[in-house]
Amino acid sequence: AAEVEARSFEEVRASAESEWNAWLSRIEVKTDSDVNARIFKSALYRAAIMPTRFQDVNGDYRAISGQIK
């Protein structure tokens, strides 16, 4: 609830899709291979989701040791 506020799943999904399409609209992939275009877009997606947040909304996170900090 803290991350999505009062938005529905569909609203969050539509927002994510809109943001992703905005990223894709910045580039033009020129290739004769649909496979290569898909590989490029998949790599772009993975690059866009990093870094990720590891902490909860209150700032707690699970350390590598498993301890909550």
PDB file of N, CA, C and O in Angstrom:
ATOM      1  N   ALA A   1       0.826  -1.190   0.000  1.00  0.00           N
ATOM      2  CA  ALA A   1       0.000   0.000   0.000  1.00  0.00           C
ATOM      3  C   ALA A   1       0.875   1.260   0.000  1.00  0.00           C
ATOM      4  O   ALA A   1       0.518   2.263  -0.618  1.00  0.00           O
ATOM      5  N   ALA A   2       2.016   1.208   0.691  1.00  0.00           N
ATOM      6  CA  ALA A   2       2.878   2.384   0.752  1.00  0.00           C
ATOM      7  C   ALA A   2       3.498   2.689  -0.606  1.00  0.00           C
ATOM      8  O   ALA A   2       3.788   3.846  -0.908  1.00  0.00           O
ATOM      9  N   GLU A   3       3.703   1.668  -1.422  1.00  0.00           N
ATOM     10  CA  GLU A   3       4.353   1.875  -2.709  1.00  0.00           C
ATOM     11  C   GLU A   3       3.377   2.225  -3.825  1.00  0.00           C
ATOM     12  O   GLU A   3       3.718   2.997  -4.721  1.00  0.00           O
ATOM     13  N   VAL A   4       2.181   1.675  -3.784  1.00  0.00           N
ATOM     14  CA  VAL A   4       1.230   1.916  -4.873  1.00  0.00           C
ATOM     15  C   VAL A   4       0.109   2.859  -4.483  1.00  0.00           C
ATOM     16  O   VAL A   4      -0.738   3.200  -5.308  1.00  0.00           O
ATOM     17  N   GLU A   5       0.101   3.277  -3.235  1.00  0.00           N
ATOM     18  CA  GLU A   5      -0.916   4.180  -2.704  1.00  0.00           C
ATOM     19  C   GLU A   5      -2.294   3.552  -2.887  1.00  0.00           C
ATOM     20  O   GLU A   5      -2.485   2.388  -2.535  1.00  0.00           O
ATOM     21  N   ALA A   6      -3.240   4.280  -3.418  1.00  0.00           N
ATOM     22  CA  ALA A   6      -4.603   3.755  -3.553  1.00  0.00           C
ATOM     23  C   ALA A   6      -4.887   3.285  -4.980  1.00  0.00           C
ATOM     24  O   ALA A   6      -6.045   3.095  -5.355  1.00  0.00           O
ATOM     25  N   ARG A   7      -3.836   3.098  -5.769  1.00  0.00           N
ATOM     26  CA  ARG A   7      -4.042   2.690  -7.158  1.00  0.00           C
ATOM     27  C   ARG A   7      -4.359   1.195  -7.244  1.00  0.00           C
ATOM     28  O   ARG A   7      -3.870   0.393  -6.448  1.00  0.00           O
ATOM     29  N   SER A   8      -5.172   0.848  -8.211  1.00  0.00           N
ATOM     30  CA  SER A   8      -5.518  -0.559  -8.445  1.00  0.00           C
ATOM     31  C   SER A   8      -4.370  -1.245  -9.185  1.00  0.00           C
ATOM     32  O   SER A   8      -3.463  -0.590  -9.700  1.00  0.00           O
ATOM     33  N   PHE A   9      -4.427  -2.561  -9.225  1.00  0.00           N
ATOM     34  CA  PHE A   9      -3.423  -3.318  -9.965  1.00  0.00           C
ATOM     35  C   PHE A   9      -3.395  -2.851 -11.413  1.00  0.00           C
ATOM     36  O   PHE A   9      -2.319  -2.655 -11.978  1.00  0.00           O
ATOM     37  N   GLU A  10      -4.547  -2.673 -12.012  1.00  0.00           N
ATOM     38  CA  GLU A  10      -4.623  -2.253 -13.414  1.00  0.00           C
ATOM     39  C   GLU A  10      -3.994  -0.879 -13.619  1.00  0.00           C
ATOM     40  O   GLU A  10      -3.339  -0.652 -14.636  1.00  0.00           O
ATOM     41  N   GLU A  11      -4.177   0.036 -12.679  1.00  0.00           N
ATOM     42  CA  GLU A  11      -3.562   1.359 -12.777  1.00  0.00           C
ATOM     43  C   GLU A  11      -2.040   1.269 -12.688  1.00  0.00           C
ATOM     44  O   GLU A  11      -1.328   1.950 -13.426  1.00  0.00           O
ATOM     45  N   VAL A  12      -1.548   0.429 -11.785  1.00  0.00           N
ATOM     46  CA  VAL A  12      -0.096   0.246 -11.645  1.00  0.00           C
ATOM     47  C   VAL A  12       0.471  -0.396 -12.907  1.00  0.00           C
ATOM     48  O   VAL A  12       1.519   0.023 -13.399  1.00  0.00           O
ATOM     49  N   ARG A  13      -0.217  -1.416 -13.435  1.00  0.00           N
ATOM     50  CA  ARG A  13       0.233  -2.084 -14.652  1.00  0.00           C
ATOM     51  C   ARG A  13       0.270  -1.105 -15.820  1.00  0.00           C
ATOM     52  O   ARG A  13       1.248  -1.078 -16.567  1.00  0.00           O
ATOM     53  N   ALA A  14      -0.780  -0.300 -15.989  1.00  0.00           N
ATOM     54  CA  ALA A  14      -0.836   0.663 -17.085  1.00  0.00           C
ATOM     55  C   ALA A  14       0.261   1.714 -16.950  1.00  0.00           C
ATOM     56  O   ALA A  14       0.846   2.128 -17.952  1.00  0.00           O
ATOM     57  N   SER A  15       0.546   2.146 -15.733  1.00  0.00           N
ATOM     58  CA  SER A  15       1.606   3.115 -15.496  1.00  0.00           C
ATOM     59  C   SER A  15       2.972   2.530 -15.863  1.00  0.00           C
ATOM     60  O   SER A  15       3.787   3.197 -16.500  1.00  0.00           O
ATOM     61  N   ALA A  16       3.216   1.290 -15.461  1.00  0.00           N
ATOM     62  CA  ALA A  16       4.487   0.625 -15.782  1.00  0.00           C
ATOM     63  C   ALA A  16       4.633   0.450 -17.292  1.00  0.00           C
ATOM     64  O   ALA A  16       5.708   0.671 -17.848  1.00  0.00           O
ATOM     65  N   GLU A  17       3.550   0.055 -17.947  1.00  0.00           N
ATOM     66  CA  GLU A  17       3.585  -0.119 -19.404  1.00  0.00           C
ATOM     67  C   GLU A  17       3.869   1.214 -20.094  1.00  0.00           C
ATOM     68  O   GLU A  17       4.636   1.261 -21.056  1.00  0.00           O
ATOM     69  N   SER A  18       3.265   2.281 -19.617  1.00  0.00           N
ATOM     70  CA  SER A  18       3.482   3.603 -20.191  1.00  0.00           C
ATOM     71  C   SER A  18       4.937   4.040 -20.036  1.00  0.00           C
ATOM     72  O   SER A  18       5.542   4.561 -20.973  1.00  0.00           O
ATOM     73  N   GLU A  19       5.493   3.823 -18.836  1.00  0.00           N
ATOM     74  CA  GLU A  19       6.900   4.177 -18.602  1.00  0.00           C
ATOM     75  C   GLU A  19       7.833   3.372 -19.488  1.00  0.00           C
ATOM     76  O   GLU A  19       8.798   3.911 -20.030  1.00  0.00           O
ATOM     77  N   TRP A  20       7.548   2.077 -19.640  1.00  0.00           N
ATOM     78  CA  TRP A  20       8.387   1.211 -20.468  1.00  0.00           C
ATOM     79  C   TRP A  20       8.317   1.668 -21.919  1.00  0.00           C
ATOM     80  O   TRP A  20       9.344   1.737 -22.594  1.00  0.00           O
ATOM     81  N   ASN A  21       7.128   1.978 -22.403  1.00  0.00           N
ATOM     82  CA  ASN A  21       6.995   2.445 -23.782  1.00  0.00           C
ATOM     83  C   ASN A  21       7.701   3.776 -23.994  1.00  0.00           C
ATOM     84  O   ASN A  21       8.213   4.037 -25.083  1.00  0.00           O
ATOM     85  N   ALA A  22       7.736   4.620 -22.971  1.00  0.00           N
ATOM     86  CA  ALA A  22       8.483   5.879 -23.058  1.00  0.00           C
ATOM     87  C   ALA A  22       9.975   5.606 -23.209  1.00  0.00           C
ATOM     88  O   ALA A  22      10.655   6.278 -23.983  1.00  0.00           O
ATOM     89  N   TRP A  23      10.487   4.617 -22.468  1.00  0.00           N
ATOM     90  CA  TRP A  23      11.901   4.216 -22.609  1.00  0.00           C
ATOM     91  C   TRP A  23      12.160   3.727 -24.026  1.00  0.00           C
ATOM     92  O   TRP A  23      13.123   4.143 -24.670  1.00  0.00           O
ATOM     93  N   LEU A  24      11.288   2.836 -24.507  1.00  0.00           N
ATOM     94  CA  LEU A  24      11.496   2.264 -25.839  1.00  0.00           C
ATOM     95  C   LEU A  24      11.396   3.304 -26.941  1.00  0.00           C
ATOM     96  O   LEU A  24      12.051   3.166 -27.973  1.00  0.00           O
ATOM     97  N   SER A  25      10.600   4.331 -26.750  1.00  0.00           N
ATOM     98  CA  SER A  25      10.427   5.340 -27.792  1.00  0.00           C
ATOM     99  C   SER A  25      11.677   6.198 -27.971  1.00  0.00           C
ATOM    100  O   SER A  25      11.787   6.924 -28.959  1.00  0.00           O
ATOM    101  N   ARG A  26      12.612   6.125 -27.039  1.00  0.00           N
ATOM    102  CA  ARG A  26      13.847   6.910 -27.127  1.00  0.00           C
ATOM    103  C   ARG A  26      14.860   6.298 -28.084  1.00  0.00           C
ATOM    104  O   ARG A  26      15.817   6.960 -28.487  1.00  0.00           O
ATOM    105  N   ILE A  27      14.654   5.047 -28.447  1.00  0.00           N
ATOM    106  CA  ILE A  27      15.649   4.346 -29.253  1.00  0.00           C
ATOM    107  C   ILE A  27      15.000   3.769 -30.506  1.00  0.00           C
ATOM    108  O   ILE A  27      13.784   3.591 -30.577  1.00  0.00           O
ATOM    109  N   GLU A  28      15.836   3.486 -31.476  1.00  0.00           N
ATOM    110  CA  GLU A  28      15.393   2.796 -32.678  1.00  0.00           C
ATOM    111  C   GLU A  28      16.340   1.628 -32.888  1.00  0.00           C
ATOM    112  O   GLU A  28      17.550   1.812 -33.018  1.00  0.00           O
ATOM    113  N   VAL A  29      15.787   0.441 -32.920  1.00  0.00           N
ATOM    114  CA  VAL A  29      16.586  -0.764 -33.122  1.00  0.00           C
ATOM    115  C   VAL A  29      16.510  -1.117 -34.596  1.00  0.00           C
ATOM    116  O   VAL A  29      15.434  -1.417 -35.113  1.00  0.00           O
ATOM    117  N   LYS A  30      17.644  -1.082 -35.270  1.00  0.00           N
ATOM    118  CA  LYS A  30      17.685  -1.431 -36.687  1.00  0.00           C
ATOM    119  C   LYS A  30      18.335  -2.805 -36.826  1.00  0.00           C
ATOM    120  O   LYS A  30      19.542  -2.958 -36.638  1.00  0.00           O
ATOM    121  N   THR A  31      17.527  -3.786 -37.152  1.00  0.00           N
ATOM    122  CA  THR A  31      18.015  -5.143 -37.350  1.00  0.00           C
ATOM    123  C   THR A  31      17.009  -5.896 -38.205  1.00  0.00           C
ATOM    124  O   THR A  31      15.816  -5.591 -38.202  1.00  0.00           O
ATOM    125  N   ASP A  32      17.502  -6.867 -38.925  1.00  0.00           N
ATOM    126  CA  ASP A  32      16.619  -7.732 -39.720  1.00  0.00           C
ATOM    127  C   ASP A  32      16.125  -8.905 -38.903  1.00  0.00           C
ATOM    128  O   ASP A  32      15.332  -9.715 -39.383  1.00  0.00           O
ATOM    129  N   SER A  33      16.591  -9.000 -37.667  1.00  0.00           N
ATOM    130  CA  SER A  33      16.280 -10.148 -36.827  1.00  0.00           C
ATOM    131  C   SER A  33      15.379  -9.750 -35.658  1.00  0.00           C
ATOM    132  O   SER A  33      15.766  -8.950 -34.807  1.00  0.00           O
ATOM    133  N   ASP A  34      14.188 -10.313 -35.630  1.00  0.00           N
ATOM    134  CA  ASP A  34      13.306 -10.084 -34.480  1.00  0.00           C
ATOM    135  C   ASP A  34      13.941 -10.609 -33.197  1.00  0.00           C
ATOM    136  O   ASP A  34      13.737 -10.045 -32.122  1.00  0.00           O
ATOM    137  N   VAL A  35      14.703 -11.675 -33.310  1.00  0.00           N
ATOM    138  CA  VAL A  35      15.376 -12.255 -32.141  1.00  0.00           C
ATOM    139  C   VAL A  35      16.380 -11.258 -31.570  1.00  0.00           C
ATOM    140  O   VAL A  35      16.429 -11.061 -30.356  1.00  0.00           O
ATOM    141  N   ASN A  36      17.171 -10.633 -32.422  1.00  0.00           N
ATOM    142  CA  ASN A  36      18.154  -9.657 -31.937  1.00  0.00           C
ATOM    143  C   ASN A  36      17.471  -8.445 -31.312  1.00  0.00           C
ATOM    144  O   ASN A  36      17.943  -7.921 -30.304  1.00  0.00           O
ATOM    145  N   ALA A  37      16.372  -7.998 -31.899  1.00  0.00           N
ATOM    146  CA  ALA A  37      15.630  -6.873 -31.325  1.00  0.00           C
ATOM    147  C   ALA A  37      15.087  -7.253 -29.958  1.00  0.00           C
ATOM    148  O   ALA A  37      15.138  -6.446 -29.030  1.00  0.00           O
ATOM    149  N   ARG A  38      14.570  -8.467 -29.817  1.00  0.00           N
ATOM    150  CA  ARG A  38      14.037  -8.922 -28.528  1.00  0.00           C
ATOM    151  C   ARG A  38      15.154  -9.032 -27.496  1.00  0.00           C
ATOM    152  O   ARG A  38      14.965  -8.662 -26.337  1.00  0.00           O
ATOM    153  N   ILE A  39      16.308  -9.534 -27.902  1.00  0.00           N
ATOM    154  CA  ILE A  39      17.456  -9.632 -26.984  1.00  0.00           C
ATOM    155  C   ILE A  39      17.870  -8.241 -26.511  1.00  0.00           C
ATOM    156  O   ILE A  39      18.117  -8.036 -25.322  1.00  0.00           O
ATOM    157  N   PHE A  40      17.945  -7.293 -27.428  1.00  0.00           N
ATOM    158  CA  PHE A  40      18.330  -5.940 -27.058  1.00  0.00           C
ATOM    159  C   PHE A  40      17.333  -5.327 -26.079  1.00  0.00           C
ATOM    160  O   PHE A  40      17.721  -4.740 -25.070  1.00  0.00           O
ATOM    161  N   LYS A  41      16.044  -5.470 -26.389  1.00  0.00           N
ATOM    162  CA  LYS A  41      15.020  -4.887 -25.523  1.00  0.00           C
ATOM    163  C   LYS A  41      14.996  -5.560 -24.157  1.00  0.00           C
ATOM    164  O   LYS A  41      14.729  -4.904 -23.150  1.00  0.00           O
ATOM    165  N   SER A  42      15.270  -6.853 -24.113  1.00  0.00           N
ATOM    166  CA  SER A  42      15.340  -7.563 -22.832  1.00  0.00           C
ATOM    167  C   SER A  42      16.515  -7.058 -21.997  1.00  0.00           C
ATOM    168  O   SER A  42      16.391  -6.870 -20.787  1.00  0.00           O
ATOM    169  N   ALA A  43      17.653  -6.840 -22.651  1.00  0.00           N
ATOM    170  CA  ALA A  43      18.826  -6.313 -21.946  1.00  0.00           C
ATOM    171  C   ALA A  43      18.559  -4.889 -21.456  1.00  0.00           C
ATOM    172  O   ALA A  43      18.958  -4.527 -20.350  1.00  0.00           O
ATOM    173  N   LEU A  44      17.890  -4.091 -22.270  1.00  0.00           N
ATOM    174  CA  LEU A  44      17.545  -2.737 -21.861  1.00  0.00           C
ATOM    175  C   LEU A  44      16.635  -2.764 -20.642  1.00  0.00           C
ATOM    176  O   LEU A  44      16.809  -1.975 -19.713  1.00  0.00           O
ATOM    177  N   TYR A  45      15.671  -3.666 -20.646  1.00  0.00           N
ATOM    178  CA  TYR A  45      14.755  -3.802 -19.501  1.00  0.00           C
ATOM    179  C   TYR A  45      15.533  -4.150 -18.236  1.00  0.00           C
ATOM    180  O   TYR A  45      15.315  -3.539 -17.190  1.00  0.00           O
ATOM    181  N   ARG A  46      16.434  -5.119 -18.318  1.00  0.00           N
ATOM    182  CA  ARG A  46      17.201  -5.519 -17.131  1.00  0.00           C
ATOM    183  C   ARG A  46      18.087  -4.382 -16.646  1.00  0.00           C
ATOM    184  O   ARG A  46      18.258  -4.204 -15.440  1.00  0.00           O
ATOM    185  N   ALA A  47      18.649  -3.612 -17.563  1.00  0.00           N
ATOM    186  CA  ALA A  47      19.468  -2.465 -17.168  1.00  0.00           C
ATOM    187  C   ALA A  47      18.610  -1.394 -16.491  1.00  0.00           C
ATOM    188  O   ALA A  47      19.068  -0.722 -15.567  1.00  0.00           O
ATOM    189  N   ALA A  48      17.373  -1.237 -16.949  1.00  0.00           N
ATOM    190  CA  ALA A  48      16.499  -0.197 -16.409  1.00  0.00           C
ATOM    191  C   ALA A  48      16.007  -0.520 -15.005  1.00  0.00           C
ATOM    192  O   ALA A  48      15.714   0.397 -14.238  1.00  0.00           O
ATOM    193  N   ILE A  49      15.908  -1.794 -14.648  1.00  0.00           N
ATOM    194  CA  ILE A  49      15.384  -2.129 -13.325  1.00  0.00           C
ATOM    195  C   ILE A  49      16.467  -2.167 -12.257  1.00  0.00           C
ATOM    196  O   ILE A  49      16.165  -2.404 -11.088  1.00  0.00           O
ATOM    197  N   MET A  50      17.707  -1.941 -12.629  1.00  0.00           N
ATOM    198  CA  MET A  50      18.786  -1.912 -11.656  1.00  0.00           C
ATOM    199  C   MET A  50      19.254  -0.484 -11.498  1.00  0.00           C
ATOM    200  O   MET A  50      19.259   0.215 -12.511  1.00  0.00           O
ATOM    201  N   PRO A  51      19.636   0.018 -10.381  1.00  0.00           N
ATOM    202  CA  PRO A  51      19.633  -0.713  -9.122  1.00  0.00           C
ATOM    203  C   PRO A  51      18.211  -0.805  -8.552  1.00  0.00           C
ATOM    204  O   PRO A  51      17.336   0.001  -8.869  1.00  0.00           O
ATOM    205  N   THR A  52      18.023  -1.784  -7.730  1.00  0.00           N
ATOM    206  CA  THR A  52      16.737  -1.948  -7.066  1.00  0.00           C
ATOM    207  C   THR A  52      16.857  -1.533  -5.612  1.00  0.00           C
ATOM    208  O   THR A  52      17.953  -1.484  -5.054  1.00  0.00           O
ATOM    209  N   ARG A  53      15.734  -1.240  -5.014  1.00  0.00           N
ATOM    210  CA  ARG A  53      15.733  -0.913  -3.593  1.00  0.00           C
ATOM    211  C   ARG A  53      15.595  -2.202  -2.798  1.00  0.00           C
ATOM    212  O   ARG A  53      14.760  -3.049  -3.116  1.00  0.00           O
ATOM    213  N   PHE A  54      16.395  -2.344  -1.788  1.00  0.00           N
ATOM    214  CA  PHE A  54      16.344  -3.538  -0.962  1.00  0.00           C
ATOM    215  C   PHE A  54      15.662  -3.283   0.370  1.00  0.00           C
ATOM    216  O   PHE A  54      15.393  -4.225   1.116  1.00  0.00           O
ATOM    217  N   GLN A  55      15.380  -2.031   0.680  1.00  0.00           N
ATOM    218  CA  GLN A  55      14.792  -1.724   1.978  1.00  0.00           C
ATOM    219  C   GLN A  55      13.277  -1.613   1.884  1.00  0.00           C
ATOM    220  O   GLN A  55      12.714  -1.351   0.821  1.00  0.00           O
ATOM    221  N   ASP A  56      12.640  -1.821   3.027  1.00  0.00           N
ATOM    222  CA  ASP A  56      11.200  -1.656   3.141  1.00  0.00           C
ATOM    223  C   ASP A  56      10.899  -0.164   3.256  1.00  0.00           C
ATOM    224  O   ASP A  56      11.819   0.651   3.323  1.00  0.00           O
ATOM    225  N   VAL A  57       9.632   0.191   3.280  1.00  0.00           N
ATOM    226  CA  VAL A  57       9.272   1.610   3.356  1.00  0.00           C
ATOM    227  C   VAL A  57       9.757   2.275   4.631  1.00  0.00           C
ATOM    228  O   VAL A  57       9.908   3.496   4.668  1.00  0.00           O
ATOM    229  N   ASN A  58      10.008   1.489   5.690  1.00  0.00           N
ATOM    230  CA  ASN A  58      10.500   2.075   6.942  1.00  0.00           C
ATOM    231  C   ASN A  58      12.023   2.095   7.010  1.00  0.00           C
ATOM    232  O   ASN A  58      12.588   2.497   8.027  1.00  0.00           O
ATOM    233  N   GLY A  59      12.697   1.667   5.941  1.00  0.00           N
ATOM    234  CA  GLY A  59      14.155   1.693   5.899  1.00  0.00           C
ATOM    235  C   GLY A  59      14.827   0.393   6.308  1.00  0.00           C
ATOM    236  O   GLY A  59      16.040   0.258   6.150  1.00  0.00           O
ATOM    237  N   ASP A  60      14.066  -0.574   6.832  1.00  0.00           N
ATOM    238  CA  ASP A  60      14.648  -1.873   7.197  1.00  0.00           C
ATOM    239  C   ASP A  60      15.002  -2.667   5.945  1.00  0.00           C
ATOM    240  O   ASP A  60      14.344  -2.550   4.911  1.00  0.00           O
ATOM    241  N   TYR A  61      16.049  -3.473   6.057  1.00  0.00           N
ATOM    242  CA  TYR A  61      16.413  -4.379   4.968  1.00  0.00           C
ATOM    243  C   TYR A  61      17.051  -5.635   5.568  1.00  0.00           C
ATOM    244  O   TYR A  61      17.554  -5.620   6.691  1.00  0.00           O
ATOM    245  N   ARG A  62      17.017  -6.708   4.801  1.00  0.00           N
ATOM    246  CA  ARG A  62      17.630  -7.964   5.243  1.00  0.00           C
ATOM    247  C   ARG A  62      19.049  -8.014   4.711  1.00  0.00           C
ATOM    248  O   ARG A  62      19.258  -8.031   3.498  1.00  0.00           O
ATOM    249  N   ALA A  63      20.020  -8.037   5.602  1.00  0.00           N
ATOM    250  CA  ALA A  63      21.425  -8.093   5.231  1.00  0.00           C
ATOM    251  C   ALA A  63      21.769  -9.483   4.676  1.00  0.00           C
ATOM    252  O   ALA A  63      20.980 -10.418   4.813  1.00  0.00           O
ATOM    253  N   ILE A  64      22.916  -9.611   4.068  1.00  0.00           N
ATOM    254  CA  ILE A  64      23.364 -10.903   3.527  1.00  0.00           C
ATOM    255  C   ILE A  64      23.383 -11.949   4.630  1.00  0.00           C
ATOM    256  O   ILE A  64      23.146 -13.129   4.371  1.00  0.00           O
ATOM    257  N   SER A  65      23.661 -11.532   5.845  1.00  0.00           N
ATOM    258  CA  SER A  65      23.698 -12.455   6.990  1.00  0.00           C
ATOM    259  C   SER A  65      22.308 -12.963   7.351  1.00  0.00           C
ATOM    260  O   SER A  65      22.171 -13.909   8.127  1.00  0.00           O
ATOM    261  N   GLY A  66      21.263 -12.327   6.780  1.00  0.00           N
ATOM    262  CA  GLY A  66      19.887 -12.696   7.116  1.00  0.00           C
ATOM    263  C   GLY A  66      19.300 -11.826   8.204  1.00  0.00           C
ATOM    264  O   GLY A  66      18.098 -11.883   8.464  1.00  0.00           O
ATOM    265  N   GLN A  67      20.126 -11.025   8.840  1.00  0.00           N
ATOM    266  CA  GLN A  67      19.682 -10.162   9.923  1.00  0.00           C
ATOM    267  C   GLN A  67      18.964  -8.928   9.375  1.00  0.00           C
ATOM    268  O   GLN A  67      19.377  -8.352   8.369  1.00  0.00           O
ATOM    269  N   ILE A  68      17.877  -8.531  10.057  1.00  0.00           N
ATOM    270  CA  ILE A  68      17.153  -7.316   9.678  1.00  0.00           C
ATOM    271  C   ILE A  68      17.892  -6.123  10.247  1.00  0.00           C
ATOM    272  O   ILE A  68      18.173  -6.078  11.445  1.00  0.00           O
ATOM    273  N   LYS A  69      18.207  -5.163   9.409  1.00  0.00           N
ATOM    274  CA  LYS A  69      18.942  -3.970   9.856  1.00  0.00           C
ATOM    275  C   LYS A  69      18.088  -2.751   9.647  1.00  0.00           C
ATOM    276  O   LYS A  69      18.514  -1.638   9.956  1.00  0.00           O
TER     277      LYS A  69
END
